[in-house]
Amino acid sequence: MSKSQTKDVFGIYEESLDSNFATINKETPKFHQSITDLQQQCMQTCENTIRAIISTQREFVTKTGINTNIPDAALSVIRDTNEQINKAYSLHNQIVHTAIDTTKQNIKTYNDNAKTFVDLNKNIIQSWMTVFIPRN
């Protein structure tokens, strides 16, 4: 039966689902790309702004003759802190990726077992129906 001839509720429902998921599958990559582009542009803008501020401050300090040397102890603390921040960021990303991978595996497992769930439900319905269907 062609889609234009479908009149039962389940056929119409399946047509709607097919149409909805086709649209979602087509539009999702565009959405992801737009978000990624926006994020990259924001990060680049932040970096450029910070570098411009540092440059302006450096020029001002150089022209006024202010001493910008940092004591070795403070320099060590700054570098160690920055290293720890980068390690924490990297660890955070690893944890998030692991959680995402685990979630994807769980969804895949559910997907793989969906037919089994449907078959089980059909068997349950069939066993219930035997009570109500008269035997000849």
PATORVEX-858820 format. One record per atom (N, C-alpha, C): x, y, z; residue in three letters; residue number from 1. Coordinates in Angstrom, 3 decimals, padded with zeros to 6 digits. Layout:
N
+----------+----------+----------+------+-----+
:        x :        y :        z : type : seq :
+----------+----------+----------+------+-----+
:        X :        Y :        Z :  ala : NUM :
...
+----------+----------+----------+------+-----+
# end
This chain:
136
+----------+----------+----------+------+-----+
:        x :        y :        z : type : seq :
+----------+----------+----------+------+-----+
:  000.855 : -001.171 :  000.000 :  met :   1 :
:  000.000 :  000.000 :  000.000 :  met :   1 :
:  000.901 :  001.235 :  000.000 :  met :   1 :
:  000.664 :  002.171 : -000.909 :  ser :   2 :
:  001.484 :  003.383 : -000.969 :  ser :   2 :
:  001.109 :  004.323 :  000.167 :  ser :   2 :
:  002.005 :  005.237 :  000.446 :  lys :   3 :
:  001.784 :  006.152 :  001.565 :  lys :   3 :
:  000.540 :  007.003 :  001.359 :  lys :   3 :
:  000.272 :  007.404 :  000.129 :  ser :   4 :
: -000.887 :  008.268 : -000.117 :  ser :   4 :
: -002.200 :  007.527 :  000.100 :  ser :   4 :
: -002.169 :  006.199 :  000.075 :  gln :   5 :
: -003.394 :  005.427 :  000.271 :  gln :   5 :
: -003.570 :  004.981 :  001.721 :  gln :   5 :
: -002.573 :  005.171 :  002.544 :  thr :   6 :
: -002.656 :  004.734 :  003.931 :  thr :   6 :
: -003.690 :  005.550 :  004.676 :  thr :   6 :
: -004.607 :  004.847 :  005.356 :  lys :   7 :
: -005.639 :  005.546 :  006.101 :  lys :   7 :
: -005.735 :  005.057 :  007.540 :  lys :   7 :
: -005.059 :  003.947 :  007.867 :  asp :   8 :
: -005.176 :  003.478 :  009.241 :  asp :   8 :
: -004.223 :  004.274 :  010.129 :  asp :   8 :
: -004.548 :  004.318 :  011.396 :  val :   9 :
: -003.827 :  005.160 :  012.341 :  val :   9 :
: -002.349 :  004.782 :  012.414 :  val :   9 :
: -002.026 :  003.509 :  012.331 :  phe :  10 :
: -000.629 :  003.086 :  012.448 :  phe :  10 :
:  000.168 :  003.449 :  011.207 :  phe :  10 :
: -000.440 :  003.339 :  010.047 :  gly :  11 :
:  000.237 :  003.740 :  008.811 :  gly :  11 :
:  000.532 :  005.229 :  008.793 :  gly :  11 :
: -000.465 :  006.018 :  009.206 :  ile :  12 :
: -000.278 :  007.474 :  009.267 :  ile :  12 :
:  000.800 :  007.814 :  010.293 :  ile :  12 :
:  000.752 :  007.133 :  011.433 :  tyr :  13 :
:  001.743 :  007.361 :  012.481 :  tyr :  13 :
:  003.155 :  007.046 :  011.960 :  tyr :  13 :
:  003.303 :  005.923 :  011.248 :  glu :  14 :
:  004.612 :  005.563 :  010.688 :  glu :  14 :
:  005.065 :  006.569 :  009.632 :  glu :  14 :
:  004.154 :  007.032 :  008.800 :  glu :  15 :
:  004.506 :  008.060 :  007.805 :  glu :  15 :
:  005.018 :  009.317 :  008.492 :  glu :  15 :
:  004.313 :  009.728 :  009.544 :  ser :  16 :
:  004.730 :  010.922 :  010.284 :  ser :  16 :
:  006.100 :  010.723 :  010.908 :  ser :  16 :
:  006.318 :  009.562 :  011.509 :  leu :  17 :
:  007.628 :  009.275 :  012.105 :  leu :  17 :
:  008.730 :  009.294 :  011.051 :  leu :  17 :
:  008.474 :  008.649 :  009.912 :  asp :  18 :
:  009.475 :  008.638 :  008.833 :  asp :  18 :
:  009.833 :  010.065 :  008.417 :  asp :  18 :
:  008.813 :  010.886 :  008.252 :  ser :  19 :
:  009.026 :  012.268 :  007.840 :  ser :  19 :
:  009.787 :  013.060 :  008.908 :  ser :  19 :
:  009.369 :  012.897 :  010.168 :  asn :  20 :
:  010.027 :  013.618 :  011.262 :  asn :  20 :
:  011.485 :  013.229 :  011.405 :  asn :  20 :
:  011.766 :  011.943 :  011.408 :  phe :  21 :
:  013.156 :  011.507 :  011.587 :  phe :  21 :
:  014.015 :  011.826 :  010.375 :  phe :  21 :
:  013.445 :  011.829 :  009.184 :  ala :  22 :
:  014.209 :  012.238 :  008.003 :  ala :  22 :
:  014.621 :  013.702 :  008.128 :  ala :  22 :
:  013.700 :  014.538 :  008.588 :  thr :  23 :
:  014.014 :  015.958 :  008.783 :  thr :  23 :
:  015.065 :  016.135 :  009.871 :  thr :  23 :
:  014.893 :  015.439 :  010.991 :  ile :  24 :
:  015.864 :  015.533 :  012.093 :  ile :  24 :
:  017.245 :  015.085 :  011.621 :  ile :  24 :
:  017.305 :  013.970 :  010.919 :  asn :  25 :
:  018.594 :  013.455 :  010.437 :  asn :  25 :
:  019.254 :  014.400 :  009.440 :  asn :  25 :
:  018.454 :  015.120 :  008.687 :  lys :  26 :
:  018.993 :  016.077 :  007.717 :  lys :  26 :
:  019.468 :  017.352 :  008.399 :  lys :  26 :
:  018.732 :  017.823 :  009.396 :  glu :  27 :
:  019.024 :  019.111 :  010.027 :  glu :  27 :
:  020.053 :  019.038 :  011.154 :  glu :  27 :
:  020.165 :  017.915 :  011.829 :  thr :  28 :
:  021.074 :  017.807 :  012.977 :  thr :  28 :
:  022.522 :  018.129 :  012.625 :  thr :  28 :
:  023.083 :  017.598 :  011.547 :  pro :  29 :
:  024.471 :  017.955 :  011.231 :  pro :  29 :
:  024.662 :  019.458 :  010.993 :  pro :  29 :
:  023.676 :  020.104 :  010.400 :  lys :  30 :
:  023.762 :  021.550 :  010.184 :  lys :  30 :
:  023.783 :  022.287 :  011.515 :  lys :  30 :
:  022.943 :  021.849 :  012.439 :  phe :  31 :
:  022.885 :  022.457 :  013.762 :  phe :  31 :
:  024.220 :  022.300 :  014.486 :  phe :  31 :
:  024.747 :  021.074 :  014.460 :  his :  32 :
:  026.037 :  020.816 :  015.123 :  his :  32 :
:  027.142 :  021.679 :  014.522 :  his :  32 :
:  027.159 :  021.810 :  013.220 :  gln :  33 :
:  028.188 :  022.623 :  012.570 :  gln :  33 :
:  028.052 :  024.083 :  012.964 :  gln :  33 :
:  026.830 :  024.578 :  013.021 :  ser :  34 :
:  026.604 :  025.972 :  013.422 :  ser :  34 :
:  027.086 :  026.218 :  014.846 :  ser :  34 :
:  026.780 :  025.303 :  015.754 :  ile :  35 :
:  027.211 :  025.443 :  017.148 :  ile :  35 :
:  028.732 :  025.378 :  017.239 :  ile :  35 :
:  029.349 :  024.463 :  016.513 :  thr :  36 :
:  030.808 :  024.343 :  016.520 :  thr :  36 :
:  031.456 :  025.608 :  015.973 :  thr :  36 :
:  030.923 :  026.130 :  014.886 :  asp :  37 :
:  031.456 :  027.375 :  014.309 :  asp :  37 :
:  031.323 :  028.532 :  015.293 :  asp :  37 :
:  030.175 :  028.634 :  015.957 :  leu :  38 :
:  029.960 :  029.696 :  016.940 :  leu :  38 :
:  030.945 :  029.569 :  018.101 :  leu :  38 :
:  031.129 :  028.353 :  018.586 :  gln :  39 :
:  032.061 :  028.133 :  019.693 :  gln :  39 :
:  033.484 :  028.517 :  019.293 :  gln :  39 :
:  033.904 :  028.116 :  018.100 :  gln :  40 :
:  035.250 :  028.466 :  017.638 :  gln :  40 :
:  035.401 :  029.981 :  017.488 :  gln :  40 :
:  034.379 :  030.634 :  016.980 :  gln :  41 :
:  034.436 :  032.086 :  016.814 :  gln :  41 :
:  034.509 :  032.782 :  018.176 :  gln :  41 :
:  033.739 :  032.308 :  019.150 :  cys :  42 :
:  033.783 :  032.884 :  020.504 :  cys :  42 :
:  035.154 :  032.686 :  021.134 :  cys :  42 :
:  035.718 :  031.495 :  021.005 :  met :  43 :
:  037.048 :  031.229 :  021.562 :  met :  43 :
:  038.100 :  032.112 :  020.904 :  met :  43 :
:  038.017 :  032.267 :  019.592 :  gln :  44 :
:  038.978 :  033.109 :  018.880 :  gln :  44 :
:  038.846 :  034.566 :  019.309 :  gln :  44 :
:  037.607 :  035.018 :  019.499 :  thr :  45 :
:  037.370 :  036.385 :  019.945 :  thr :  45 :
:  037.940 :  036.601 :  021.349 :  thr :  45 :
:  037.727 :  035.639 :  022.235 :  cys :  46 :
:  038.293 :  035.749 :  023.596 :  cys :  46 :
:  039.813 :  035.817 :  023.541 :  cys :  46 :
:  040.424 :  034.927 :  022.777 :  glu :  47 :
:  041.879 :  034.914 :  022.670 :  glu :  47 :
:  042.401 :  036.230 :  022.096 :  glu :  47 :
:  041.787 :  036.699 :  021.020 :  asn :  48 :
:  042.226 :  037.962 :  020.406 :  asn :  48 :
:  042.080 :  039.134 :  021.376 :  asn :  48 :
:  040.979 :  039.169 :  022.114 :  thr :  49 :
:  040.741 :  040.252 :  023.074 :  thr :  49 :
:  041.795 :  040.234 :  024.178 :  thr :  49 :
:  042.053 :  039.070 :  024.736 :  ile :  50 :
:  043.042 :  038.956 :  025.810 :  ile :  50 :
:  044.435 :  039.334 :  025.310 :  ile :  50 :
:  044.791 :  038.863 :  024.119 :  arg :  51 :
:  046.106 :  039.217 :  023.557 :  arg :  51 :
:  046.217 :  040.735 :  023.310 :  arg :  51 :
:  045.146 :  041.356 :  022.857 :  ala :  52 :
:  045.156 :  042.810 :  022.627 :  ala :  52 :
:  045.314 :  043.562 :  023.947 :  ala :  52 :
:  044.640 :  043.094 :  024.987 :  ile :  53 :
:  044.763 :  043.730 :  026.301 :  ile :  53 :
:  046.191 :  043.606 :  026.825 :  ile :  53 :
:  046.762 :  042.405 :  026.701 :  ile :  54 :
:  048.146 :  042.205 :  027.152 :  ile :  54 :
:  049.091 :  043.117 :  026.381 :  ile :  54 :
:  048.887 :  043.208 :  025.091 :  ser :  55 :
:  049.755 :  044.055 :  024.263 :  ser :  55 :
:  049.667 :  045.519 :  024.691 :  ser :  55 :
:  048.452 :  045.982 :  024.939 :  thr :  56 :
:  048.248 :  047.372 :  025.366 :  thr :  56 :
:  048.893 :  047.614 :  026.732 :  thr :  56 :
:  048.678 :  046.681 :  027.642 :  gln :  57 :
:  049.272 :  046.821 :  028.968 :  gln :  57 :
:  050.804 :  046.789 :  028.896 :  gln :  57 :
:  051.340 :  045.873 :  028.092 :  arg :  58 :
:  052.788 :  045.777 :  027.933 :  arg :  58 :
:  053.370 :  047.092 :  027.410 :  arg :  58 :
:  052.704 :  047.658 :  026.389 :  glu :  59 :
:  053.173 :  048.914 :  025.810 :  glu :  59 :
:  053.142 :  050.035 :  026.861 :  glu :  59 :
:  052.050 :  050.110 :  027.627 :  phe :  60 :
:  051.936 :  051.142 :  028.666 :  phe :  60 :
:  053.045 :  050.997 :  029.713 :  phe :  60 :
:  053.233 :  049.768 :  030.186 :  val :  61 :
:  054.221 :  049.511 :  031.229 :  val :  61 :
:  055.631 :  049.797 :  030.711 :  val :  61 :
:  055.914 :  049.427 :  029.484 :  thr :  62 :
:  057.233 :  049.669 :  028.898 :  thr :  62 :
:  057.496 :  051.165 :  028.795 :  thr :  62 :
:  056.515 :  051.910 :  028.348 :  lys :  63 :
:  056.694 :  053.361 :  028.177 :  lys :  63 :
:  056.807 :  054.094 :  029.518 :  lys :  63 :
:  056.190 :  053.548 :  030.550 :  thr :  64 :
:  056.257 :  054.218 :  031.852 :  thr :  64 :
:  057.420 :  053.718 :  032.698 :  thr :  64 :
:  058.081 :  052.657 :  032.253 :  gly :  65 :
:  059.245 :  052.143 :  032.962 :  gly :  65 :
:  058.930 :  051.334 :  034.201 :  gly :  65 :
:  057.731 :  050.808 :  034.324 :  ile :  66 :
:  057.356 :  049.985 :  035.478 :  ile :  66 :
:  058.054 :  048.635 :  035.371 :  ile :  66 :
:  058.598 :  048.163 :  036.475 :  asn :  67 :
:  059.269 :  046.858 :  036.527 :  asn :  67 :
:  058.215 :  045.751 :  036.498 :  asn :  67 :
:  058.346 :  044.823 :  035.569 :  thr :  68 :
:  057.370 :  043.729 :  035.431 :  thr :  68 :
:  057.951 :  042.372 :  035.798 :  thr :  68 :
:  059.142 :  042.371 :  036.353 :  asn :  69 :
:  059.751 :  041.093 :  036.739 :  asn :  69 :
:  058.993 :  040.467 :  037.900 :  asn :  69 :
:  058.815 :  039.162 :  037.820 :  ile :  70 :
:  058.093 :  038.405 :  038.840 :  ile :  70 :
:  059.122 :  037.615 :  039.648 :  ile :  70 :
:  059.015 :  037.601 :  040.964 :  pro :  71 :
:  059.937 :  036.798 :  041.769 :  pro :  71 :
:  059.844 :  035.322 :  041.386 :  pro :  71 :
:  060.952 :  034.609 :  041.498 :  asp :  72 :
:  061.005 :  033.194 :  041.094 :  asp :  72 :
:  059.952 :  032.348 :  041.802 :  asp :  72 :
:  059.721 :  032.596 :  043.085 :  ala :  73 :
:  058.730 :  031.813 :  043.832 :  ala :  73 :
:  057.332 :  032.007 :  043.242 :  ala :  73 :
:  056.974 :  033.248 :  042.933 :  ala :  74 :
:  055.663 :  033.536 :  042.351 :  ala :  74 :
:  055.564 :  032.943 :  040.946 :  ala :  74 :
:  056.647 :  033.045 :  040.201 :  leu :  75 :
:  056.672 :  032.492 :  038.847 :  leu :  75 :
:  056.443 :  030.989 :  038.871 :  leu :  75 :
:  057.080 :  030.325 :  039.814 :  ser :  76 :
:  056.911 :  028.881 :  039.958 :  ser :  76 :
:  055.465 :  028.527 :  040.301 :  ser :  76 :
:  054.861 :  029.278 :  041.210 :  val :  77 :
:  053.463 :  029.032 :  041.603 :  val :  77 :
:  052.540 :  029.240 :  040.407 :  val :  77 :
:  052.760 :  030.303 :  039.654 :  ile :  78 :
:  051.915 :  030.592 :  038.489 :  ile :  78 :
:  052.009 :  029.465 :  037.465 :  ile :  78 :
:  053.210 :  029.044 :  037.164 :  arg :  79 :
:  053.385 :  027.978 :  036.158 :  arg :  79 :
:  052.826 :  026.647 :  036.643 :  arg :  79 :
:  053.063 :  026.318 :  037.912 :  asp :  80 :
:  052.531 :  025.067 :  038.464 :  asp :  80 :
:  051.002 :  025.074 :  038.480 :  asp :  80 :
:  050.434 :  026.202 :  038.861 :  thr :  81 :
:  048.973 :  026.320 :  038.887 :  thr :  81 :
:  048.397 :  026.167 :  037.484 :  thr :  81 :
:  049.024 :  026.814 :  036.517 :  asn :  82 :
:  048.554 :  026.712 :  035.135 :  asn :  82 :
:  048.638 :  025.268 :  034.639 :  asn :  82 :
:  049.721 :  024.585 :  034.986 :  glu :  83 :
:  049.874 :  023.179 :  034.581 :  glu :  83 :
:  048.769 :  022.317 :  035.203 :  glu :  83 :
:  048.455 :  022.560 :  036.472 :  gln :  84 :
:  047.406 :  021.800 :  037.148 :  gln :  84 :
:  046.027 :  022.091 :  036.550 :  gln :  84 :
:  045.814 :  023.342 :  036.189 :  ile :  85 :
:  044.535 :  023.695 :  035.539 :  ile :  85 :
:  044.396 :  022.943 :  034.222 :  ile :  85 :
:  045.464 :  022.898 :  033.428 :  asn :  86 :
:  045.416 :  022.178 :  032.145 :  asn :  86 :
:  045.208 :  020.683 :  032.348 :  asn :  86 :
:  045.846 :  020.114 :  033.364 :  lys :  87 :
:  045.659 :  018.683 :  033.656 :  lys :  87 :
:  044.224 :  018.411 :  034.086 :  lys :  87 :
:  043.679 :  019.289 :  034.918 :  ala :  88 :
:  042.294 :  019.117 :  035.376 :  ala :  88 :
:  041.326 :  019.205 :  034.195 :  ala :  88 :
:  041.571 :  020.149 :  033.303 :  tyr :  89 :
:  040.721 :  020.297 :  032.112 :  tyr :  89 :
:  040.786 :  019.039 :  031.245 :  tyr :  89 :
:  041.993 :  018.521 :  031.068 :  ser :  90 :
:  042.169 :  017.307 :  030.276 :  ser :  90 :
:  041.471 :  016.118 :  030.933 :  ser :  90 :
:  041.621 :  015.980 :  032.245 :  leu :  91 :
:  040.963 :  014.893 :  032.970 :  leu :  91 :
:  039.448 :  015.027 :  032.879 :  leu :  91 :
:  038.951 :  016.244 :  033.022 :  his :  92 :
:  037.507 :  016.487 :  032.892 :  his :  92 :
:  037.014 :  016.018 :  031.526 :  his :  92 :
:  037.742 :  016.364 :  030.478 :  asn :  93 :
:  037.340 :  015.950 :  029.134 :  asn :  93 :
:  037.368 :  014.434 :  028.979 :  asn :  93 :
:  038.355 :  013.783 :  029.569 :  gln :  94 :
:  038.416 :  012.319 :  029.506 :  gln :  94 :
:  037.205 :  011.696 :  030.199 :  gln :  94 :
:  036.838 :  012.245 :  031.352 :  ile :  95 :
:  035.676 :  011.728 :  032.085 :  ile :  95 :
:  034.402 :  011.918 :  031.266 :  ile :  95 :
:  034.245 :  013.085 :  030.675 :  val :  96 :
:  033.056 :  013.353 :  029.859 :  val :  96 :
:  033.007 :  012.413 :  028.658 :  val :  96 :
:  034.137 :  012.222 :  027.994 :  his :  97 :
:  034.172 :  011.317 :  026.837 :  his :  97 :
:  033.838 :  009.883 :  027.257 :  his :  97 :
:  034.342 :  009.467 :  028.399 :  thr :  98 :
:  034.030 :  008.124 :  028.890 :  thr :  98 :
:  032.538 :  007.989 :  029.171 :  thr :  98 :
:  031.958 :  008.994 :  029.801 :  ala :  99 :
:  030.514 :  008.966 :  030.089 :  ala :  99 :
:  029.701 :  008.930 :  028.800 :  ala :  99 :
:  030.111 :  009.710 :  027.819 :  ile : 100 :
:  029.406 :  009.722 :  026.527 :  ile : 100 :
:  029.533 :  008.366 :  025.838 :  ile : 100 :
:  030.746 :  007.801 :  025.838 :  asp : 101 :
:  030.951 :  006.487 :  025.212 :  asp : 101 :
:  030.120 :  005.409 :  025.905 :  asp : 101 :
:  030.050 :  005.472 :  027.229 :  thr : 102 :
:  029.243 :  004.503 :  027.981 :  thr : 102 :
:  027.768 :  004.658 :  027.641 :  thr : 102 :
:  027.306 :  005.886 :  027.568 :  thr : 103 :
:  025.911 :  006.144 :  027.215 :  thr : 103 :
:  025.605 :  005.635 :  025.810 :  thr : 103 :
:  026.528 :  005.908 :  024.875 :  lys : 104 :
:  026.332 :  005.419 :  023.505 :  lys : 104 :
:  026.256 :  003.897 :  023.481 :  lys : 104 :
:  027.107 :  003.226 :  024.266 :  gln : 105 :
:  027.086 :  001.761 :  024.302 :  gln : 105 :
:  025.773 :  001.250 :  024.894 :  gln : 105 :
:  025.296 :  001.918 :  025.935 :  asn : 106 :
:  024.014 :  001.514 :  026.530 :  asn : 106 :
:  022.866 :  001.685 :  025.546 :  asn : 106 :
:  022.874 :  002.778 :  024.806 :  ile : 107 :
:  021.827 :  003.002 :  023.803 :  ile : 107 :
:  021.930 :  001.961 :  022.696 :  ile : 107 :
:  023.153 :  001.650 :  022.271 :  lys : 108 :
:  023.349 :  000.618 :  021.241 :  lys : 108 :
:  022.820 : -000.727 :  021.731 :  lys : 108 :
:  023.109 : -001.050 :  022.988 :  thr : 109 :
:  022.626 : -002.312 :  023.556 :  thr : 109 :
:  021.099 : -002.335 :  023.567 :  thr : 109 :
:  020.492 : -001.238 :  023.976 :  tyr : 110 :
:  019.030 : -001.169 :  023.961 :  tyr : 110 :
:  018.509 : -001.336 :  022.539 :  tyr : 110 :
:  019.134 : -000.626 :  021.600 :  asn : 111 :
:  018.733 : -000.729 :  020.192 :  asn : 111 :
:  018.837 : -002.160 :  019.700 :  asn : 111 :
:  019.941 : -002.816 :  020.042 :  asp : 112 :
:  020.145 : -004.202 :  019.608 :  asp : 112 :
:  019.085 : -005.133 :  020.190 :  asp : 112 :
:  018.579 : -004.790 :  021.374 :  asn : 113 :
:  017.607 : -005.653 :  022.041 :  asn : 113 :
:  016.158 : -005.216 :  021.825 :  asn : 113 :
:  015.940 : -004.151 :  021.077 :  ala : 114 :
:  014.583 : -003.638 :  020.873 :  ala : 114 :
:  013.671 : -004.692 :  020.255 :  ala : 114 :
:  014.178 : -005.438 :  019.268 :  lys : 115 :
:  013.357 : -006.476 :  018.635 :  lys : 115 :
:  012.970 : -007.539 :  019.656 :  lys : 115 :
:  013.877 : -007.884 :  020.534 :  thr : 116 :
:  013.570 : -008.863 :  021.582 :  thr : 116 :
:  012.463 : -008.343 :  022.482 :  thr : 116 :
:  012.519 : -007.050 :  022.835 :  phe : 117 :
:  011.463 : -006.457 :  023.659 :  phe : 117 :
:  010.117 : -006.508 :  022.926 :  phe : 117 :
:  010.125 : -006.207 :  021.647 :  val : 118 :
:  008.888 : -006.234 :  020.862 :  val : 118 :
:  008.341 : -007.661 :  020.815 :  val : 118 :
:  009.214 : -008.630 :  020.557 :  asp : 119 :
:  008.766 : -010.029 :  020.510 :  asp : 119 :
:  008.197 : -010.477 :  021.860 :  asp : 119 :
:  008.844 : -010.071 :  022.929 :  leu : 120 :
:  008.362 : -010.413 :  024.261 :  leu : 120 :
:  006.977 : -009.816 :  024.496 :  leu : 120 :
:  006.812 : -008.546 :  024.132 :  asn : 121 :
:  005.508 : -007.897 :  024.292 :  asn : 121 :
:  004.437 : -008.564 :  023.436 :  asn : 121 :
:  004.797 : -008.970 :  022.227 :  lys : 122 :
:  003.830 : -009.671 :  021.364 :  lys : 122 :
:  003.404 : -010.987 :  022.007 :  lys : 122 :
:  004.365 : -011.691 :  022.585 :  asn : 123 :
:  004.033 : -012.964 :  023.250 :  asn : 123 :
:  003.139 : -012.745 :  024.457 :  asn : 123 :
:  003.379 : -011.684 :  025.208 :  ile : 124 :
:  002.531 : -011.372 :  026.361 :  ile : 124 :
:  001.113 : -011.052 :  025.896 :  ile : 124 :
:  001.013 : -010.231 :  024.854 :  ile : 125 :
: -000.313 : -009.884 :  024.312 :  ile : 125 :
: -001.019 : -011.131 :  023.814 :  ile : 125 :
: -000.291 : -011.990 :  023.120 :  gln : 126 :
: -000.889 : -013.230 :  022.594 :  gln : 126 :
: -001.401 : -014.101 :  023.742 :  gln : 126 :
: -000.639 : -014.185 :  024.812 :  ser : 127 :
: -001.091 : -015.017 :  025.935 :  ser : 127 :
: -002.333 : -014.405 :  026.591 :  ser : 127 :
: -002.404 : -013.084 :  026.656 :  trp : 128 :
: -003.596 : -012.442 :  027.192 :  trp : 128 :
: -004.801 : -012.666 :  026.280 :  trp : 128 :
: -004.544 : -012.604 :  024.963 :  met : 129 :
: -005.638 : -012.718 :  024.002 :  met : 129 :
: -006.233 : -014.111 :  023.999 :  met : 129 :
: -005.441 : -015.108 :  024.313 :  thr : 130 :
: -005.990 : -016.488 :  024.305 :  thr : 130 :
: -007.120 : -016.645 :  025.319 :  thr : 130 :
: -007.099 : -015.828 :  026.353 :  val : 131 :
: -008.169 : -015.879 :  027.356 :  val : 131 :
: -009.464 : -015.337 :  026.768 :  val : 131 :
: -009.376 : -014.356 :  025.891 :  phe : 132 :
: -010.572 : -013.682 :  025.395 :  phe : 132 :
: -011.053 : -014.195 :  024.019 :  phe : 132 :
: -010.215 : -014.915 :  023.305 :  ile : 133 :
: -010.605 : -015.415 :  021.989 :  ile : 133 :
: -011.210 : -016.815 :  022.164 :  ile : 133 :
: -012.451 : -016.980 :  021.695 :  pro : 134 :
: -013.102 : -018.307 :  021.851 :  pro : 134 :
: -012.418 : -019.341 :  020.954 :  pro : 134 :
: -012.322 : -020.555 :  021.477 :  arg : 135 :
: -011.722 : -021.662 :  020.703 :  arg : 135 :
: -012.830 : -022.410 :  019.997 :  arg : 135 :
: -012.554 : -022.795 :  018.774 :  asn : 136 :
: -013.561 : -023.542 :  017.993 :  asn : 136 :
: -013.337 : -025.010 :  018.092 :  asn : 136 :
+----------+----------+----------+------+-----+
# end
